[in-house]
C-alpha cells in the first residue's frame, strides 16, 4: 500500500505544510499554532514508523523510491529513497522533532515565528537522510543553516556565552564544513562526467564508477573535513558545546540528536560508498582523531559545572565512538556506528529536554546550585537518570549495543586505539554519576520546593524518548537487522575495492 503513495515526500514535507499553515494564522492564535506544529510532526512520525515496519529487510537496498528529473544539464533529480541506514535516522529525526515541539510548549516570545522556523529545521535535517541525489543532499544541508542560526540568536539563552556568539560560531563552522563538502561534490561531478560522459548527481550511479586512487584520496579528504566538522571531529569540535549552551531547548535537542548525525551519515553514504579507496587510506587518521574526541572531551566534562556544557562535551566524546566505528570499515563496526548515532540522538535529546525544563523553572544550570532534586521533581529526575545511564552505556539501554558493537568491530583493525577508547567509558561513568548524584540526590534543599515537576505536555519528551531508550536496549535485534541490510551494501563496496586496488594505478587523477 505504501509503495503506491509518495510516502517519503509526505513524511518530508509534512512539517513544511504545518509551517505554511501557521504562516496564515494570526500570531495571537497561540493554541492553534502549537497544535498544528504538534500534529504535523506527529504525522511525520507516524509515517516514519509505518515505513520502518513496511520496509522489506529480505530485499534490502533502496525502497519507496521517488524520482523526478529536475536539472538535466547537471543530472540533478528530486530523488528520494530509504534503506537500512537512512530509515533509523529518519525515524530519529521525527522522534526528536515531535518531542521538541512539546519541549517548547512554554515558549513565550514570538511563538508563531519560533514554530515556523523549528518545523523548517526538522524538514531540512530529514531531507538529508531521504534524498539519493548529491545536489539535493547539499541543498537540504544548506537549508538547515538559516533556521538554526535564527533560532539560536532570537530564542537562545546567554548564561555563559551570548546567544549571538553561540549562533554565529555555530553557523560559521557549519559553513566551513559545507565549503569543504561543496569542493568535494564539485570534484566528484567533474570527474564522474569525464569518466562516464553523462552528467549525474545520483549517489548510486557515482558509486558505480571506478575513480582513480589519487582522486579518491584527494576528494575523500575534503569530504572527511566537511562531514567531520559537522560531526564535531577533534580538533574541529569547539563550536558544538557553545552551540548547545546558547541554543533554546528544542534546537539543542535537534542539534545533538540529529544535526550532527548528518556528518556520520554523509561519511558512510557518500564518502565510503562513492570513494572506498580514499576512505581506506584516510581511515587510520580518522581513528586517531576519534581518540581525541573520546578522551579529551570526556576529560573536559570532569571540570564542567554547567549542565549543558557537560552534555555538550559528552556528545563530542560519544561522536568519537561513531568515528572510530566508521574508520574500522567493517560490517560490525559500521553497524555499531549507525546504531550509536540513533542511540546517542535519543539519549542526548532527552538529556537536553530535561535540562531545558529545569533551567526554565530554576533559571540556573549550575550543578552546585542543586542537590536533592529527586525529592521535589521525581519525574524529571527519572528522565535525568534514564538519559545518564544510557550515556554511560548501561546494559539494557539502547546505547550499550552501539558501543559494544563498535568496540568489537574496531578491535579487529585498531587494537591499541580501541583499548584507549574503552577507557572513555570509565571517564563517562565518573562525570555522569557524579553529576546525577550532585543534582538529584542528597539532602532536600528547601529553596527548590516551589519547583513544579513535569506535567502535561512536558511529559511527552520523557515518555517518547525514554520508551525508545528502553525498548531499543531490551530488544535491539529488529533495528540491528534493519541497519545491517543497509550496511552490507557499503561493506561490499569496500571489499570489492580491495581487489580493484591491485589493478588501478595508484596516485593518478
C-alpha positions as CSV (number, residue, x, y, z in Angstrom):
1,X,0.0,0.0,0.0
2,X,2.7,2.5,0.9
3,X,4.6,1.7,-2.3
4,X,1.7,3.3,-4.2
5,X,2.0,6.6,-2.4
6,X,4.7,9.3,-2.3
7,X,5.1,8.4,1.3
8,X,8.6,9.8,1.6
9,X,7.6,13.2,0.3
10,X,4.6,13.2,2.6
11,X,6.9,12.4,5.6
12,X,9.5,15.0,4.5
13,X,7.1,17.9,3.8
14,X,4.5,17.5,6.5
15,X,6.4,19.8,8.8
16,X,6.7,22.3,6.0
17,X,3.0,22.1,5.4
18,X,2.5,22.8,9.1
19,X,4.7,25.8,8.8
20,X,2.8,27.1,5.8
21,X,-0.5,26.8,7.7
22,X,1.0,28.6,10.7
23,X,2.1,31.5,8.5
24,X,-1.5,32.3,7.7
25,X,-2.6,32.2,11.3
26,X,-2.7,35.4,13.4
27,X,0.1,35.4,16.0
28,X,-2.4,35.7,18.8
29,X,-3.8,32.2,18.0
30,X,-1.2,30.5,20.3
31,X,-3.0,27.2,20.9
32,X,-3.8,26.5,17.2
33,X,-0.2,27.3,16.3
34,X,1.1,24.8,18.9
35,X,-1.4,22.1,17.9
36,X,-0.6,22.4,14.2
37,X,3.1,22.1,14.9
38,X,2.4,19.0,17.1
39,X,0.0,17.5,14.6
40,X,2.4,17.9,11.6
41,X,5.3,16.4,13.4
42,X,3.1,13.6,14.7
43,X,2.0,12.7,11.2
44,X,5.6,12.6,10.0
45,X,6.5,10.4,13.0
46,X,3.6,8.0,12.3
47,X,4.6,7.8,8.6
48,X,8.2,7.1,9.7
49,X,7.0,4.2,11.9
50,X,4.9,2.8,9.0
51,X,7.9,3.0,6.7
52,X,10.1,1.3,9.3
53,X,7.5,-1.6,9.6
54,X,6.9,-1.9,5.9
55,X,10.5,-1.9,4.7
56,X,11.4,-5.3,3.2
57,X,14.5,-6.4,5.1
58,X,15.0,-9.5,3.0
59,X,15.1,-7.5,-0.2
60,X,17.3,-4.7,1.2
61,X,18.5,-1.8,-0.9
62,X,16.7,1.5,-1.6
63,X,12.9,1.2,-1.3
64,X,9.9,3.6,-1.6
65,X,11.8,5.3,-4.4
66,X,10.6,8.6,-5.8
67,X,12.3,10.2,-8.8
68,X,11.5,13.3,-10.7
69,X,14.2,14.8,-13.2
70,X,14.9,18.4,-12.4
71,X,18.1,20.0,-13.8
72,X,19.0,17.8,-16.8
73,X,22.3,19.5,-17.7
74,X,23.7,18.7,-14.2
75,X,22.0,15.3,-13.9
76,X,20.1,16.6,-10.8
77,X,16.8,14.9,-9.8
78,X,14.4,15.2,-7.0
79,X,15.2,11.7,-5.8
80,X,14.1,10.1,-2.5
81,X,14.7,6.6,-1.2
82,X,15.4,4.8,2.1
83,X,17.4,1.8,3.2
84,X,18.5,0.2,6.4
85,X,20.9,3.1,7.2
86,X,18.6,6.1,6.4
87,X,15.3,4.7,7.9
88,X,16.6,4.7,11.6
89,X,17.9,8.3,11.1
90,X,14.6,9.4,9.5
91,X,12.8,7.9,12.5
92,X,15.2,9.5,14.9
93,X,14.6,12.9,13.3
94,X,10.8,12.6,13.7
95,X,11.0,11.2,17.3
96,X,13.1,14.2,18.3
97,X,11.1,16.7,16.2
98,X,7.8,15.6,17.8
99,X,9.4,15.7,21.2
100,X,11.0,19.1,20.6
101,X,7.6,20.7,19.9
102,X,6.4,19.7,23.3
103,X,9.7,20.7,24.9
104,X,8.9,24.2,23.5
105,X,5.3,24.3,24.7
106,X,6.0,27.2,27.1
107,X,8.0,29.4,24.7
108,X,6.7,32.9,25.5
109,X,8.1,35.2,22.8
110,X,7.3,35.3,19.1
111,X,5.7,31.9,19.3
112,X,4.5,31.9,15.6
113,X,7.9,32.6,14.2
114,X,9.5,30.0,16.6
115,X,7.4,27.1,15.4
116,X,7.7,28.1,11.7
117,X,11.5,28.0,11.9
118,X,11.5,24.8,14.0
119,X,9.4,23.0,11.5
120,X,11.6,24.1,8.6
121,X,14.6,22.9,10.5
122,X,13.1,19.5,11.1
123,X,12.3,19.1,7.4
124,X,15.7,20.3,6.4
125,X,17.5,17.7,8.6
126,X,15.2,15.0,7.5
127,X,15.8,15.7,3.8
128,X,19.5,14.9,4.1
129,X,18.6,11.3,5.1
130,X,15.9,10.8,2.5
131,X,17.5,12.0,-0.7
132,X,19.5,9.9,-3.0
133,X,20.8,12.8,-5.1
134,X,24.0,14.5,-4.1
135,X,22.9,18.0,-5.1
136,X,19.6,17.7,-3.2
137,X,21.6,16.4,-0.2
138,X,23.7,19.6,-0.2
139,X,20.6,21.7,-0.7
140,X,18.9,20.3,2.4
141,X,22.2,20.7,4.3
142,X,22.2,24.4,3.5
143,X,18.5,24.8,4.3
144,X,19.4,23.8,7.9
145,X,21.8,26.6,8.5
146,X,19.4,29.6,8.3
147,X,16.7,28.5,10.7
148,X,19.1,27.1,13.3
149,X,21.0,30.5,13.3
150,X,17.8,32.5,13.7
151,X,16.5,30.1,16.4
152,X,19.7,30.5,18.4
153,X,20.1,34.2,18.3
154,X,16.4,35.0,18.9
155,X,15.4,32.4,21.5
156,X,18.7,31.2,22.9
157,X,20.0,31.5,26.4
158,X,23.0,33.6,27.4
159,X,24.3,32.3,30.7
160,X,28.0,31.6,29.8
161,X,28.2,32.8,26.2
162,X,26.0,35.2,24.5
163,X,23.4,33.7,22.2
164,X,24.6,35.9,19.4
165,X,28.2,34.5,19.8
166,X,26.9,30.9,20.0
167,X,24.7,31.3,16.9
168,X,27.4,32.9,14.9
169,X,30.1,30.4,15.9
170,X,27.8,27.5,15.1
171,X,26.9,29.0,11.7
172,X,30.5,29.7,10.8
173,X,31.6,26.2,11.5
174,X,28.6,24.8,9.6
175,X,29.5,26.9,6.6
176,X,33.2,26.0,6.8
177,X,32.2,22.3,6.7
178,X,29.8,23.0,3.8
179,X,32.7,24.7,1.9
180,X,34.8,21.6,2.1
181,X,31.8,19.5,1.2
182,X,31.0,21.6,-1.8
183,X,34.5,21.3,-3.1
184,X,34.3,17.5,-2.9
185,X,30.9,17.5,-4.6
186,X,32.1,19.6,-7.5
187,X,35.3,17.5,-7.9
188,X,33.1,14.3,-7.9
189,X,30.7,15.7,-10.5
190,X,33.5,16.9,-12.9
191,X,35.5,13.7,-12.6
192,X,32.4,11.5,-13.0
193,X,31.4,13.4,-16.1
194,X,34.8,12.9,-17.6
195,X,34.7,9.2,-17.0
196,X,31.1,8.4,-18.0
197,X,30.3,11.3,-20.3
198,X,26.9,11.6,-18.6
199,X,26.2,14.3,-16.0
200,X,24.9,12.7,-12.8
201,X,24.4,13.6,-9.2
202,X,22.8,10.2,-8.3
203,X,24.7,8.7,-5.4
204,X,24.3,5.1,-6.5
205,X,25.5,6.0,-10.1
206,X,28.5,7.8,-8.7
207,X,29.3,4.8,-6.5
208,X,29.3,2.6,-9.6
209,X,32.2,4.5,-11.3
210,X,35.8,3.5,-10.8
211,X,37.6,6.7,-9.7
212,X,41.4,6.7,-9.7
213,X,43.0,6.1,-6.3
214,X,44.7,9.5,-6.1
215,X,41.4,11.3,-6.9
216,X,39.6,9.3,-4.3
217,X,42.1,10.1,-1.6
218,X,42.0,13.8,-2.5
219,X,38.2,14.1,-2.6
220,X,37.6,11.9,0.4
221,X,39.9,14.2,2.4
222,X,37.6,17.1,1.6
223,X,34.5,15.0,2.5
224,X,36.1,14.0,5.8
225,X,36.8,17.6,6.7
226,X,33.3,18.7,5.8
227,X,31.4,15.9,7.4
228,X,33.9,15.6,10.3
229,X,33.4,19.3,11.2
230,X,29.7,18.7,11.4
231,X,30.3,15.5,13.5
232,X,32.5,17.5,15.9
233,X,35.6,15.6,14.9
234,X,38.6,16.6,17.0
235,X,40.0,19.3,16.7
236,X,37.0,20.8,14.8
237,X,34.7,20.4,17.8
238,X,34.9,23.7,19.7
239,X,31.7,25.1,18.1
240,X,29.5,22.3,19.3
241,X,29.3,22.8,23.1
242,X,28.9,26.6,22.7
243,X,26.2,26.0,20.2
244,X,24.3,23.7,22.7
245,X,24.7,26.2,25.5
246,X,23.4,29.1,23.6
247,X,20.5,27.3,21.8
248,X,16.9,27.0,23.1
249,X,15.9,23.6,24.3
250,X,14.4,22.4,21.1
251,X,17.4,23.4,19.0
252,X,19.8,21.7,21.4
253,X,17.7,18.5,21.1
254,X,17.8,18.6,17.3
255,X,21.4,19.8,17.2
256,X,22.7,17.0,19.4
257,X,20.1,14.4,18.3
258,X,20.2,14.6,14.5
259,X,22.1,17.6,13.1
260,X,25.5,16.0,14.0
261,X,24.3,12.7,12.6
262,X,24.3,14.2,9.1
263,X,28.1,14.1,9.4
264,X,28.3,10.5,10.2
265,X,25.6,9.6,7.7
266,X,27.4,11.5,5.0
267,X,30.7,9.8,5.7
268,X,29.1,6.4,5.2
269,X,26.6,7.1,2.5
270,X,28.7,9.5,0.4
271,X,32.3,9.2,1.5
272,X,32.8,5.5,1.9
273,X,30.2,4.4,-0.6
274,X,31.5,6.5,-3.5
275,X,35.2,6.8,-2.6
276,X,36.0,3.5,-0.8
277,X,39.7,3.5,-1.7
278,X,40.1,7.1,-0.3
279,X,38.3,6.0,2.8
280,X,40.7,3.1,3.4
281,X,43.6,5.5,3.0
282,X,42.4,8.2,5.4
283,X,40.5,5.9,7.9
284,X,43.5,5.4,10.2
285,X,43.8,9.2,10.6
286,X,40.1,9.5,11.5
287,X,40.6,6.7,14.0
288,X,43.4,8.6,15.7
289,X,41.3,11.8,15.8
290,X,38.4,9.8,17.2
291,X,40.5,9.1,20.3
292,X,40.9,12.9,20.7
293,X,37.1,13.1,20.8
294,X,36.6,10.3,23.2
295,X,39.3,11.1,25.8
296,X,39.9,14.8,25.5
297,X,36.2,15.8,25.6
298,X,35.5,13.3,28.5
299,X,38.3,14.9,30.5
300,X,36.8,18.4,29.9
301,X,33.4,17.1,31.2
302,X,35.1,16.3,34.5
303,X,35.8,20.0,35.1
304,X,32.4,21.4,33.9
305,X,29.7,22.8,36.2
306,X,27.2,23.9,33.5
307,X,24.8,21.1,32.8
308,X,24.5,22.0,29.1
309,X,28.3,22.0,28.7
310,X,28.6,18.7,30.4
311,X,26.2,17.1,28.0
312,X,27.7,19.1,25.1
313,X,31.2,17.8,25.6
314,X,29.8,14.4,26.4
315,X,28.2,14.4,22.9
316,X,31.6,15.3,21.4
317,X,33.1,12.4,23.3
318,X,30.4,10.0,22.1
319,X,30.9,11.1,18.5
320,X,34.4,9.7,18.8
321,X,32.9,6.2,19.2
322,X,30.9,6.8,15.9
323,X,34.1,8.0,14.2
324,X,36.2,5.0,15.2
325,X,33.4,2.7,14.2
326,X,33.3,4.3,10.7
327,X,37.1,4.3,10.5
328,X,37.3,0.5,11.1
329,X,35.4,0.0,7.8
330,X,33.9,-3.5,8.5
331,X,30.4,-4.8,8.8
332,X,30.3,-5.0,12.6
333,X,31.8,-1.6,13.2
334,X,29.7,0.3,10.7
335,X,26.6,-1.4,12.1
336,X,27.7,-0.2,15.5
337,X,28.3,3.4,14.2
338,X,24.8,3.6,12.8
339,X,23.0,2.3,15.9
340,X,25.2,4.5,18.0
341,X,24.1,7.6,16.1
342,X,20.5,6.6,16.6
343,X,21.0,5.7,20.3
344,X,23.0,8.9,21.1
345,X,20.5,11.0,19.4
346,X,17.6,9.8,21.5
347,X,19.7,10.0,24.7
348,X,21.1,13.5,24.1
349,X,17.7,14.8,23.1
350,X,16.2,13.5,26.3
351,X,19.0,15.0,28.4
352,X,18.6,18.4,26.8
353,X,14.8,18.3,27.2
354,X,15.3,17.7,31.0
355,X,18.0,20.3,31.3
356,X,15.8,22.9,29.4
357,X,12.8,22.2,31.6
358,X,14.9,22.6,34.8
359,X,16.5,25.8,33.5
360,X,13.2,27.3,32.6
361,X,11.9,26.8,36.1
362,X,15.1,27.5,38.2
363,X,16.9,29.9,35.8
364,X,20.2,28.2,36.5
365,X,22.2,25.3,35.0
366,X,25.0,25.2,37.6
367,X,25.5,21.8,39.2
368,X,26.5,23.4,42.5
369,X,23.2,25.2,42.7
370,X,21.2,22.0,43.0
371,X,21.0,18.9,45.2
372,X,18.3,16.5,46.2
373,X,16.0,17.5,43.3
374,X,14.6,13.9,43.2
375,X,12.6,14.9,46.3
376,X,10.8,17.8,44.5
377,X,10.9,16.6,40.9
378,X,10.8,12.8,40.8
379,X,9.6,12.6,37.2
380,X,12.3,15.0,35.9
381,X,14.8,13.0,38.0
382,X,13.7,9.8,36.2
383,X,14.4,11.5,32.9
384,X,17.8,12.6,34.0
385,X,18.6,9.1,35.3
386,X,17.4,7.4,32.2
387,X,19.5,9.7,29.9
388,X,22.5,9.5,32.2
389,X,22.6,5.7,32.5
390,X,22.1,5.4,28.7
391,X,25.0,7.8,28.2
392,X,27.4,5.7,30.2
393,X,26.4,2.6,28.3
394,X,24.4,0.7,30.9
395,X,23.4,-2.8,29.5
396,X,19.7,-3.0,28.8
397,X,19.6,0.5,27.4
398,X,20.0,1.3,23.7
399,X,23.4,2.9,23.8
400,X,25.1,-0.2,25.1
401,X,24.5,-2.2,22.0
402,X,26.0,0.6,19.9
403,X,29.2,0.9,22.0
404,X,29.7,-2.8,22.3
405,X,29.3,-3.4,18.6
406,X,31.7,-0.6,17.7
407,X,34.4,-1.9,20.1
408,X,34.1,-5.5,18.7
409,X,34.4,-4.2,15.1
410,X,37.1,-1.6,15.8
411,X,39.3,-4.0,17.8
412,X,39.9,-6.0,14.6
413,X,41.5,-3.0,12.9
414,X,42.9,-0.8,15.7
415,X,43.6,-2.8,18.8
416,X,45.5,-0.2,20.8
417,X,43.2,2.7,19.8
418,X,40.2,0.6,20.8
419,X,41.6,-0.2,24.2
420,X,42.2,3.6,24.8
421,X,38.6,4.2,23.5
422,X,37.2,1.8,26.1
423,X,38.8,3.9,28.8
424,X,36.4,6.7,27.7
425,X,33.6,4.6,29.2
426,X,35.3,4.9,32.6
427,X,35.6,8.7,32.3
428,X,31.9,8.9,31.2
429,X,30.8,6.9,34.2
430,X,32.7,9.2,36.5
431,X,31.3,12.5,35.3
432,X,27.8,11.2,34.6
433,X,27.3,9.5,38.0
434,X,28.9,12.5,39.8
435,X,26.6,14.9,38.1
436,X,23.5,12.9,38.7
437,X,24.5,12.5,42.4
438,X,25.1,16.2,42.8
439,X,21.9,17.4,41.1
440,X,19.4,14.7,42.1
441,X,20.4,13.1,45.4
442,X,21.4,14.2,48.8
443,X,19.5,16.3,51.4
444,X,16.4,18.1,50.3
445,X,17.1,21.8,49.6
446,X,14.2,23.9,50.6
447,X,14.9,26.7,48.1
448,X,13.7,24.4,45.3
449,X,10.5,23.3,47.0
450,X,8.5,25.6,44.7
451,X,9.7,23.9,41.5
452,X,6.9,22.1,39.7
453,X,7.6,18.6,38.4
454,X,7.0,17.5,34.8
455,X,3.3,17.6,33.9
456,X,1.1,17.7,30.8
457,X,2.9,18.4,27.6
458,X,6.3,18.4,29.4
459,X,6.0,14.6,29.9
460,X,5.9,13.9,26.2
461,X,9.7,14.0,25.6
462,X,10.2,11.8,28.6
463,X,7.6,9.2,27.5
464,X,8.5,9.2,23.8
465,X,12.3,9.3,24.1
466,X,12.5,7.3,27.3
467,X,10.4,4.5,25.8
468,X,12.8,4.2,22.8
469,X,15.8,4.1,25.0
470,X,14.4,1.2,26.9
471,X,12.8,-0.7,24.0
472,X,15.9,-0.4,21.9
473,X,18.0,-1.7,24.7
474,X,15.7,-4.6,25.6
475,X,15.0,-5.7,22.0
476,X,17.8,-4.3,19.7
477,X,17.6,-7.2,17.2
478,X,14.9,-5.6,15.0
479,X,16.7,-2.3,14.4
480,X,20.1,-4.0,14.1
481,X,18.7,-6.3,11.4
482,X,17.4,-3.3,9.5
483,X,20.7,-1.4,9.8
484,X,22.6,-4.5,8.7
485,X,20.6,-4.7,5.5
486,X,21.9,-1.2,4.6
487,X,25.4,-1.5,5.8
488,X,26.1,-4.7,3.9
489,X,25.9,-2.9,0.6
490,X,28.5,-0.3,1.8
491,X,30.9,-3.0,3.1
492,X,30.6,-5.0,-0.1
493,X,31.7,-1.8,-2.0
494,X,34.7,-1.5,0.3
495,X,35.5,-5.2,0.0
496,X,35.3,-5.2,-3.8
497,X,37.7,-2.3,-4.0
498,X,40.4,-4.3,-2.2
499,X,40.5,-6.4,-5.3
500,X,40.2,-3.4,-7.7
501,X,43.1,-1.6,-5.9
502,X,45.5,-4.1,-7.3
503,X,44.7,-3.1,-10.9
504,X,44.1,0.6,-10.5
505,X,47.0,3.0,-11.0
506,X,47.7,4.4,-7.6
507,X,48.2,8.1,-7.3
508,X,46.6,9.1,-10.7
509,X,44.0,11.7,-11.1
